[in-house]
């Protein structure tokens, strides 16, 4: 049964509202231009998947508290900062169909806004002596930067294999979901061994989440992501990498030259998709995604005691990985 985002949020609706209120408060500023941009950021917020991972991870081991809310705000502040900076780097003028900060206020202001959000997150932690939470998120931001740079380097030379691909997505995407789950657990559970298990649990979910996103690139979705964007950016994702590993070297070389070519985008996507389907790349990626989700469920069941919260966390995972948008 596919649950809606409303059904997934329902058990923590009140806690999410409190988080939203505190998050808005943490972005307040006396600079009118900055305040306008902060209001714009708050209004265009997405599904709040990351704060939900923090809150549900906390609920697995105790009651959501002020430290949980601060942890969720910290993740959102730093994550939003990285998105604002990413849009500048990628020269992207829309995100999920909405204008980016750099599209409306230009690059210089966007970079400064990202810096402001980053400093707000640092101060929120330091003022409340949440040094452990700050360390978790800081490690995640470092890994995200490393992952982006590794991907850019490999895309330039189209030099990626499955092992490198997983290293890139572990750093780029999974590290943030991992930090959400670790922070949530740390806010209600002092046992560092359990916190580490929750970090690993979140990492597996993040890997599966990214594979789902990669599948969107081949039209396997109703999301806001345009089909073929990864191909356009010469990113070799799991379905393509698996197909290339099965094909002969001459066919792989031909496919790489097609991806690099100036062939019309629609024709390029259909050619690459036919190649992937020939070698079962989409099925391989879907199976890998399911295996990662099942591994995460095993960690969840062996780490967190049986409870309604554990079932709610499973619903969130299913929603995130089986989503069509």
C-alpha positions as CSV (number, residue, x, y, z in Angstrom):
1,X,0.0,0.0,0.0
2,X,1.5,3.4,-1.1
3,X,1.0,6.0,1.6
4,X,0.7,9.7,0.8
5,X,3.1,12.3,2.3
6,X,0.2,13.5,4.6
7,X,-0.2,9.9,6.0
8,X,3.5,9.6,6.6
9,X,3.7,12.9,8.4
10,X,0.5,12.4,10.5
11,X,2.0,10.7,13.6
12,X,4.5,13.6,14.1
13,X,2.3,16.5,12.7
14,X,2.5,18.5,16.0
15,X,6.3,18.0,16.3
16,X,6.8,19.0,12.7
17,X,4.8,22.2,13.2
18,X,7.0,23.0,16.2
19,X,10.1,22.3,14.2
20,X,8.8,24.6,11.4
21,X,8.2,27.4,13.8
22,X,11.7,27.1,15.4
23,X,13.3,26.8,11.9
24,X,11.6,30.0,10.8
25,X,12.7,31.6,14.0
26,X,16.3,30.5,13.5
27,X,16.3,32.3,10.1
28,X,15.2,35.7,11.3
29,X,17.4,38.6,10.5
30,X,17.4,42.4,10.7
31,X,18.6,42.9,7.1
32,X,15.5,43.5,5.0
33,X,16.9,41.9,1.8
34,X,18.0,38.8,3.7
35,X,14.7,38.6,5.5
36,X,12.9,38.6,2.2
37,X,15.1,35.8,0.8
38,X,14.7,33.8,4.1
39,X,10.9,34.1,3.8
40,X,11.1,32.9,0.1
41,X,13.2,29.9,1.2
42,X,10.8,28.9,4.0
43,X,7.8,29.2,1.6
44,X,9.3,26.9,-1.0
45,X,10.3,24.1,1.4
46,X,9.9,20.6,0.1
47,X,8.4,17.5,1.7
48,X,10.6,17.9,4.8
49,X,11.9,14.4,4.5
50,X,15.2,15.1,6.4
51,X,13.5,16.7,9.5
52,X,11.2,13.6,9.5
53,X,14.2,11.3,9.6
54,X,15.6,13.3,12.6
55,X,12.2,13.3,14.5
56,X,11.4,9.6,13.8
57,X,14.9,8.5,14.7
58,X,14.6,10.3,18.0
59,X,11.2,8.7,18.7
60,X,12.6,5.2,18.3
61,X,14.5,5.6,21.6
62,X,12.6,8.2,23.6
63,X,10.6,11.4,23.4
64,X,11.3,14.2,20.9
65,X,12.8,17.1,22.8
66,X,14.4,20.5,22.3
67,X,17.7,18.9,21.3
68,X,15.9,16.9,18.6
69,X,14.3,20.1,17.2
70,X,17.7,21.9,17.3
71,X,19.2,18.9,15.5
72,X,16.5,19.0,12.8
73,X,17.0,22.8,12.3
74,X,20.8,22.3,12.1
75,X,20.4,19.7,9.3
76,X,17.9,21.9,7.4
77,X,20.1,25.1,7.7
78,X,23.2,23.3,6.5
79,X,21.4,21.3,3.8
80,X,19.6,24.5,2.5
81,X,23.0,26.3,2.4
82,X,24.5,23.5,0.3
83,X,21.5,23.6,-2.1
84,X,21.8,27.4,-2.5
85,X,25.5,27.0,-3.3
86,X,24.8,24.0,-5.6
87,X,22.4,26.0,-7.7
88,X,25.2,28.6,-8.2
89,X,27.8,26.0,-9.1
90,X,25.4,24.2,-11.5
91,X,24.1,27.5,-13.0
92,X,20.6,26.1,-12.2
93,X,17.8,28.6,-12.3
94,X,15.0,26.3,-11.1
95,X,14.7,23.6,-8.4
96,X,11.7,21.4,-8.4
97,X,10.0,23.9,-10.8
98,X,10.6,26.9,-8.6
99,X,13.1,29.7,-9.2
100,X,16.4,29.4,-7.4
101,X,17.9,32.1,-5.3
102,X,20.6,32.9,-7.9
103,X,17.9,33.1,-10.6
104,X,16.0,35.9,-8.7
105,X,18.9,37.6,-6.8
106,X,22.0,36.7,-8.8
107,X,25.1,34.6,-7.8
108,X,26.8,37.0,-5.4
109,X,23.8,37.3,-3.2
110,X,23.1,33.6,-3.4
111,X,26.6,32.7,-2.2
112,X,26.3,35.1,0.7
113,X,22.9,33.7,1.6
114,X,24.4,30.2,1.6
115,X,27.2,31.5,3.9
116,X,24.6,33.1,6.2
117,X,22.6,29.8,6.5
118,X,25.8,28.0,7.3
119,X,26.8,30.4,10.0
120,X,23.3,30.2,11.5
121,X,23.6,26.5,11.8
122,X,27.0,26.7,13.4
123,X,25.8,29.3,16.0
124,X,22.7,27.3,16.8
125,X,24.8,24.4,17.8
126,X,27.6,26.4,19.6
127,X,25.1,28.5,21.6
128,X,23.4,25.3,22.9
129,X,26.7,23.4,23.3
130,X,25.4,20.7,20.8
131,X,29.0,20.0,19.8
132,X,28.3,16.3,19.1
133,X,25.4,17.2,16.7
134,X,27.6,19.8,15.0
135,X,30.4,17.3,14.5
136,X,28.0,14.8,12.9
137,X,26.6,17.4,10.4
138,X,30.0,19.0,9.7
139,X,31.4,15.5,8.7
140,X,28.4,15.2,6.4
141,X,29.0,18.6,4.7
142,X,32.6,17.7,4.2
143,X,31.7,14.4,2.6
144,X,29.0,16.0,0.3
145,X,31.7,18.5,-1.0
146,X,34.1,15.6,-1.6
147,X,31.4,13.6,-3.4
148,X,30.5,16.5,-5.7
149,X,34.2,17.1,-6.6
150,X,34.7,13.4,-7.2
151,X,31.7,13.3,-9.5
152,X,32.8,16.4,-11.4
153,X,36.2,14.9,-11.9
154,X,34.9,11.5,-13.1
155,X,32.2,13.1,-15.4
156,X,34.9,15.1,-17.1
157,X,36.7,12.0,-18.2
158,X,33.7,9.7,-18.1
159,X,35.8,7.4,-15.9
160,X,33.4,5.7,-13.4
161,X,32.7,2.2,-12.4
162,X,30.1,0.8,-9.9
163,X,32.5,1.0,-7.0
164,X,33.3,4.7,-7.7
165,X,29.6,5.4,-8.3
166,X,28.7,4.1,-4.8
167,X,31.5,6.1,-3.2
168,X,30.2,9.2,-4.9
169,X,26.5,8.7,-3.9
170,X,27.6,7.6,-0.3
171,X,29.3,10.9,0.1
172,X,27.0,13.2,-1.9
173,X,23.5,11.9,-0.8
174,X,23.7,9.2,1.7
175,X,25.9,11.0,4.2
176,X,23.2,13.6,4.9
177,X,20.4,11.1,5.5
178,X,22.9,9.2,7.7
179,X,23.5,12.3,9.7
180,X,19.7,12.9,10.1
181,X,19.3,9.4,11.7
182,X,22.4,9.7,13.8
183,X,21.4,13.1,15.1
184,X,17.9,12.0,15.9
185,X,19.2,9.0,17.8
186,X,21.8,11.1,19.6
187,X,19.1,13.5,20.9
188,X,17.4,10.7,22.9
189,X,19.9,7.9,23.1
190,X,23.4,8.4,24.8
191,X,24.7,5.0,23.6
192,X,27.2,5.8,20.8
193,X,27.1,2.3,19.4
194,X,23.4,2.7,18.8
195,X,24.0,6.1,17.2
196,X,26.5,4.5,14.9
197,X,24.0,1.8,13.9
198,X,21.5,4.5,13.1
199,X,24.1,6.3,11.0
200,X,24.7,3.1,9.0
201,X,20.9,2.6,8.7
202,X,20.5,6.2,7.3
203,X,23.4,5.7,4.9
204,X,21.7,2.6,3.3
205,X,18.4,4.6,3.0
206,X,20.4,7.4,1.3
207,X,22.0,5.0,-1.2
208,X,18.6,3.6,-2.1
209,X,17.1,7.1,-2.3
210,X,19.8,8.2,-4.8
211,X,19.3,5.1,-7.0
212,X,15.5,5.9,-7.0
213,X,16.5,9.4,-8.2
214,X,18.8,8.0,-10.9
215,X,15.9,5.9,-12.2
216,X,13.8,9.1,-12.5
217,X,16.3,10.2,-15.2
218,X,15.0,7.4,-17.5
219,X,11.4,8.5,-17.2
220,X,10.7,6.1,-14.3
221,X,8.8,8.8,-12.5
222,X,6.2,11.6,-12.2
223,X,8.8,13.8,-10.5
224,X,9.8,17.4,-11.3
225,X,13.2,16.1,-12.5
226,X,13.5,16.4,-16.3
227,X,14.3,13.1,-18.0
228,X,17.9,12.8,-19.3
229,X,19.4,15.5,-17.1
230,X,22.1,13.1,-15.9
231,X,22.9,12.1,-19.4
232,X,23.1,15.8,-20.4
233,X,25.6,16.3,-17.6
234,X,27.6,13.2,-18.6
235,X,26.9,11.5,-15.2
236,X,27.3,7.7,-15.4
237,X,24.6,6.4,-13.1
238,X,24.0,2.8,-12.0
239,X,21.7,1.6,-14.9
240,X,24.3,2.8,-17.5
241,X,27.3,1.5,-15.5
242,X,25.8,-2.0,-15.2
243,X,24.9,-2.0,-18.9
244,X,28.4,-1.0,-19.8
245,X,29.9,-3.7,-17.6
246,X,27.8,-6.3,-19.5
247,X,28.5,-4.9,-23.0
248,X,31.6,-5.3,-25.0
249,X,34.3,-2.6,-25.0
250,X,33.5,-1.4,-28.5
251,X,29.8,-0.9,-27.7
252,X,30.7,0.8,-24.4
253,X,33.1,3.2,-26.3
254,X,30.3,3.9,-28.8
255,X,27.8,4.7,-26.0
256,X,30.3,7.0,-24.2
257,X,30.9,8.9,-27.5
258,X,27.1,9.2,-28.0
259,X,26.7,10.7,-24.4
260,X,29.5,13.2,-25.1
261,X,28.1,14.0,-28.6
262,X,26.0,17.0,-29.7
263,X,23.2,14.6,-30.8
264,X,19.7,16.0,-30.1
265,X,18.8,15.3,-26.4
266,X,15.6,13.3,-27.1
267,X,17.4,11.1,-29.6
268,X,20.3,10.7,-27.2
269,X,18.0,9.6,-24.3
270,X,16.2,7.1,-26.4
271,X,19.5,5.6,-27.7
272,X,21.0,5.3,-24.2
273,X,17.7,3.9,-22.8
274,X,17.6,1.2,-25.5
275,X,21.2,0.2,-24.6
276,X,20.3,0.1,-20.9
277,X,17.2,-2.0,-21.5
278,X,19.1,-4.4,-23.7
279,X,21.5,-5.3,-20.8
280,X,18.9,-5.1,-18.0
281,X,20.3,-1.9,-16.4
282,X,17.0,-0.6,-15.0
283,X,16.1,-4.0,-13.4
284,X,19.6,-4.3,-11.9
285,X,19.3,-0.8,-10.3
286,X,15.8,-1.5,-9.0
287,X,17.0,-4.8,-7.4
288,X,20.0,-3.1,-5.8
289,X,17.7,-0.4,-4.4
290,X,15.4,-3.0,-2.9
291,X,18.4,-4.9,-1.4
292,X,19.7,-1.7,0.3
293,X,16.2,-1.0,1.7
294,X,16.0,-4.5,3.1
295,X,19.4,-4.3,4.7
296,X,18.3,-1.0,6.3
297,X,15.2,-2.7,7.7
298,X,17.3,-5.4,9.2
299,X,19.4,-2.8,11.1
300,X,16.3,-1.0,12.2
301,X,14.7,-4.1,13.6
302,X,17.9,-5.2,15.4
303,X,18.6,-1.7,16.8
304,X,15.3,-0.2,17.8
305,X,12.8,-2.0,20.0
306,X,9.4,-2.9,18.5
307,X,7.1,0.2,18.7
308,X,4.6,2.3,16.7
309,X,7.5,4.6,15.9
310,X,9.4,1.8,14.3
311,X,6.4,1.1,12.0
312,X,6.2,4.8,11.2
313,X,9.9,4.9,10.3
314,X,9.3,2.0,7.9
315,X,6.4,3.9,6.3
316,X,8.7,6.9,5.8
317,X,11.3,4.7,4.2
318,X,8.8,3.0,1.8
319,X,7.5,6.5,0.9
320,X,10.9,7.8,0.1
321,X,12.1,4.8,-1.9
322,X,8.9,3.8,-3.7
323,X,7.9,7.4,-4.5
324,X,7.0,8.5,-8.1
325,X,7.8,12.1,-7.5
